[in-house]
C-alpha cells in the first residue's frame, strides 16, 4: 500500500511532525545521558543493551531508559561536609555573611 503524505489532512501532518520532533529530542537526551553515566549506574550494567533499546524501539525505548534504565547515583561520603571542618552552626554563617552581631541592642544608635 502506497501512502501519499500529500493526501493526509494538515492536522495529521502536524501531529506526526510533533511526534517526530519529540522522538528526536528524547532520543538525544537518552543517548547523551547514557554516554555520560558510569556503567555501574545503568540497569543491567551494559550500555550496548540500552543503546539498542533506545535506537530500535523508537519513542518507547528512550522513555523506558529514562524511567527504569538509570540507577540513582549516590553522593560520595564527604559530599555534605568538608573533611575536618564539620558543619557550621547557622549563627556563624550569618556572622560571616552580615558581620558580627552587637551584643547590646541599640549600641550603634545615636540618641
Order of alpha helices (4+ residues) and beta strands (2+ residues): alpha-alpha-alpha-alpha
